[in-house]
Amino acid sequence: MKFIGKVSIVLIAGFLALFLISISLEPIILERRSPVSQIDSVKTFNNNEELESKIAEYDEDKDSNTNNSRFDSDNHAIHDLTTKPIFTNEALTKEIVDRVRGVSWREEAPVGLEDLSYITVTHWGFDQQEHLGEMIVHKEIGEEVLEIFQELYEVKFPIEKMRLIDEYEADDHLSMEDNNTSAFCFRVIEGSQKISNHGYGVAIDINPIQNPYIKNNRIVPLTGKEYVNREDIRKGMIIKGDPCYRAFTSRGWTWGGEWKIVKDYQHFEKVIDLNP
């Protein structure tokens, strides 16, 4: 019994000694243990700093290489005031051909795709901002059309929008209702079997709502009825003698606003020899 008692005392003393040693070593162990949450947060912070630095570098590169164009709500290019105005005349690229084939141009059209030119011009919009417009015309008048729209740009004549009529599935009525300025579209003159001059790429319609087609009591587009009174001159209207009228007629174009039986205030056309 005395032996067991001595063993018990020794064991208890040993446990006490181990307990005291563990207490004394705990601060050292904690001191050496990695504070994981703190290190993770520092890594995250450092990674964010690196990411922000890369974003800043990217923004600098983007700013230095930008083409200074932006997009409107319909995802169409808008010319930026910080760049020079754009006026180009070129043959139809594959991309443009793919857009128009079977839509505004069809195999039975009186002109081939090689006879047409794709025009891009900077113009002033109704919002008093510069916009980039596009149209297709016959190649024989491509350069002249550029000159006309350069002249309109210089006098800040407002054009609301200028898109290929293919954006409207080649539907002239939809294009007019959207006040779209357009040129080439293979179609016949309404109420006849005669091919419209638009089908040859030698006619241009400008701001159809402000410059409607009027025959008897018919107004096209219907939203143009507010502009039947041509003495009440407002933005986008074409009036005889104004800069738009002069830009076209001084180069031999005919204005539909001077026709006798009908009035087509949006329409300009030019007679050219298509079979030289």
C-alpha positions in Angstrom: 0.0 0.0 0.0 2.8 2.3 0.9 4.4 1.5 -2.5 1.1 2.4 -4.4 0.8 5.6 -2.5 4.3 6.6 -3.4 3.6 5.8 -7.1 0.4 7.9 -7.1 2.2 10.8 -5.6 4.9 10.6 -8.3 2.3 10.4 -11.1 0.4 13.4 -9.7 3.6 15.3 -9.4 4.5 14.4 -13.0 1.1 15.6 -14.3 1.5 18.8 -12.4 5.0 19.4 -13.9 3.8 18.8 -17.4 0.8 21.1 -16.9 3.1 23.9 -15.7 5.5 23.4 -18.6 2.7 23.6 -21.2 1.4 26.8 -19.7 4.9 28.4 -19.8 5.4 27.3 -23.5 2.0 28.5 -24.8 3.0 32.1 -25.5 6.0 30.9 -27.4 3.9 28.5 -29.5 1.3 31.1 -30.2 4.0 33.6 -31.1 5.4 31.3 -33.7 2.0 30.1 -35.1 1.1 31.8 -38.4 -1.9 34.1 -38.0 -3.8 32.7 -41.1 -6.6 35.2 -41.3 -4.3 38.1 -41.0 -1.9 36.8 -43.7 -4.8 36.0 -46.0 -6.2 39.5 -45.7 -2.8 41.0 -46.5 -2.5 38.7 -49.6 -5.9 39.8 -50.8 -5.0 43.4 -50.3 -1.7 43.0 -52.2 -3.5 41.1 -55.0 -6.1 44.0 -55.2 -3.2 46.5 -55.5 -1.7 44.5 -58.3 -5.0 44.2 -60.1 -5.7 47.9 -59.7 -2.3 48.6 -61.1 -2.9 46.4 -64.1 -6.3 48.0 -64.7 -4.7 51.5 -64.6 -2.1 50.4 -67.1 -4.8 49.0 -69.4 -6.8 52.2 -69.2 -3.7 54.2 -70.1 -3.1 51.9 -73.1 -6.7 52.1 -74.1 -6.7 55.9 -73.9 -3.5 56.2 -75.9 -4.8 53.8 -78.6 -8.5 54.7 -78.7 -10.2 55.4 -82.0 -12.3 58.0 -80.2 -15.6 56.5 -81.2 -18.5 55.5 -79.0 -21.9 53.8 -79.6 -25.4 55.1 -79.3 -28.2 53.3 -77.6 -28.8 51.2 -80.7 -25.1 50.2 -80.8 -24.4 52.3 -83.9 -21.1 54.1 -84.1 -21.1 57.8 -83.1 -18.3 60.1 -84.2 -16.5 61.7 -81.4 -15.8 65.5 -81.4 -12.1 64.9 -80.6 -11.5 63.2 -84.0 -11.5 64.5 -87.5 -14.7 64.1 -89.5 -14.9 61.0 -91.7 -15.7 60.9 -95.4 -15.0 57.7 -97.2 -16.0 56.2 -100.6 -15.1 52.6 -101.3 -16.1 49.5 -103.1 -18.4 47.2 -101.2 -16.5 44.9 -99.0 -17.5 41.3 -98.3 -19.0 42.4 -95.0 -21.2 45.0 -96.8 -22.1 42.6 -99.6 -23.2 40.0 -97.0 -25.4 42.7 -95.4 -27.2 43.8 -98.6 -27.4 40.6 -100.7 -30.9 39.4 -100.8 -32.1 42.4 -98.9 -31.7 45.8 -100.6 -29.9 44.2 -103.5 -31.1 41.1 -105.4 -30.0 39.3 -108.5 -32.6 41.0 -110.7 -31.4 44.5 -109.7 -30.4 46.8 -112.7 -27.0 47.4 -111.2 -24.4 44.9 -110.0 -22.7 45.0 -106.6 -19.5 46.1 -108.4 -21.4 49.2 -109.6 -22.1 50.4 -106.1 -20.1 52.4 -103.5 -20.2 52.3 -99.8 -20.2 55.8 -98.3 -19.4 56.8 -94.7 -19.9 60.4 -93.6 -19.8 62.4 -90.5 -23.0 64.4 -90.0 -24.6 66.6 -87.4 -27.6 65.0 -85.6 -30.7 66.5 -84.2 -28.9 66.3 -80.8 -26.3 68.8 -82.1 -23.7 66.1 -81.9 -21.6 64.5 -84.6 -22.6 61.1 -85.8 -21.2 58.6 -88.3 -23.6 57.7 -91.1 -23.5 55.2 -94.0 -25.2 54.8 -97.3 -24.8 53.0 -100.6 -24.9 54.9 -104.0 -23.9 54.2 -107.6 -20.1 54.4 -107.9 -20.3 57.0 -110.6 -21.6 59.6 -108.1 -19.7 58.4 -105.0 -17.2 61.3 -104.9 -19.9 63.8 -105.6 -22.1 62.5 -102.8 -19.1 62.9 -100.4 -18.7 66.5 -101.5 -22.4 67.1 -100.8 -22.3 65.7 -97.3 -19.1 67.5 -96.5 -20.9 70.7 -97.5 -23.8 69.8 -95.3 -21.4 69.0 -92.4 -19.7 72.3 -92.7 -23.0 74.2 -92.4 -24.2 71.9 -89.7 -27.3 70.8 -91.5 -29.0 68.3 -89.1 -29.7 64.7 -90.2 -31.3 62.5 -87.6 -29.8 59.2 -88.7 -28.2 57.6 -91.8 -28.2 53.8 -91.9 -28.4 51.3 -94.7 -32.0 50.5 -95.5 -31.1 46.8 -94.9 -31.4 47.7 -91.2 -35.1 47.9 -91.9 -35.2 44.7 -94.1 -35.3 47.0 -97.2 -38.7 48.2 -96.2 -38.9 51.9 -97.3 -41.9 52.6 -95.1 -40.2 51.4 -91.9 -37.1 53.4 -92.8 -39.1 56.6 -93.4 -41.1 56.1 -90.2 -37.8 56.0 -88.3 -36.7 59.2 -90.1 -33.8 57.4 -91.7 -31.8 59.0 -94.5 -31.0 56.4 -97.2 -30.1 55.9 -100.8 -29.8 52.6 -102.7 -32.6 50.1 -102.5 -33.8 47.9 -105.3 -37.5 48.6 -105.6 -40.2 49.8 -108.0 -42.0 53.1 -107.8 -45.1 52.6 -105.7 -48.1 52.0 -107.9 -46.1 51.1 -111.0 -43.7 48.5 -112.4 -41.0 51.1 -113.0 -37.8 50.7 -111.1 -37.2 53.6 -108.7 -34.0 55.7 -109.1 -33.1 54.3 -105.7 -32.8 51.0 -107.4 -29.9 52.4 -109.5 -28.3 54.1 -106.5 -28.8 57.6 -107.9 -31.5 58.9 -105.4 -31.2 60.0 -101.8 -34.0 60.6 -99.2 -33.2 63.0 -96.3 -35.1 63.3 -93.0 -38.4 61.7 -94.4 -40.5 62.9 -91.4 -39.6 66.5 -91.7 -39.7 66.2 -95.5 -42.7 64.0 -96.4 -44.0 62.7 -99.7 -47.4 64.3 -100.4 -49.8 63.3 -103.2 -53.4 64.6 -102.9 -54.3 63.9 -99.3 -51.8 61.1 -98.8 -48.8 61.9 -96.6 -45.9 59.4 -96.3 -44.7 58.8 -93.7 -47.8 59.7 -91.8 -45.8 61.2 -89.0 -44.7 63.8 -91.5 -48.2 65.5 -91.4 -46.9 68.0 -88.9 -44.5 69.3 -91.6 -46.9 69.7 -94.4 -46.8 73.5 -93.9 -43.5 74.4 -95.5 -43.6 78.0 -94.3 -43.3 76.8 -90.7 -39.6 76.0 -91.0 -38.1 73.7 -88.4 -35.0 71.6 -87.8 -34.2 69.1 -90.5 -36.6 70.5 -93.1 -35.4 71.1 -96.7 -36.5 74.5 -98.1 -35.9 75.8 -101.6 -32.7 77.9 -101.6 -31.4 76.5 -98.2 -27.9 75.0 -97.9 -29.2 71.4 -98.4 -31.1 72.4 -101.5 -28.1 74.3 -102.9 -25.6 71.5 -102.2 -27.6 69.1 -104.4 -29.1 71.3 -107.1 -25.8 73.1 -107.8 -24.4 69.8 -108.9 -27.3 69.0 -111.2 -29.6 67.0 -108.9 -33.4 67.3 -109.0 -35.4 68.0 -105.9 -38.8 66.3 -105.5 -40.1 69.3 -103.6 -40.3 71.1 -106.9 -42.3 68.5 -108.7 -45.8 69.5 -109.9 -48.2 66.6 -109.4 -46.6 65.2 -106.2 -44.3 66.8 -103.6 -41.4 64.6 -102.4 -39.6 66.9 -100.1 -37.1 64.3 -98.9 -36.0 63.2 -102.3 -33.1 64.2 -104.5 -32.1 62.3 -107.6 -29.6 62.7 -110.5 -29.8 61.5 -114.0 -26.5 59.9 -115.2 -25.5 57.7 -118.1 -25.3 54.2 -116.7 -24.3 52.7 -120.1 -21.3 54.8 -121.2 
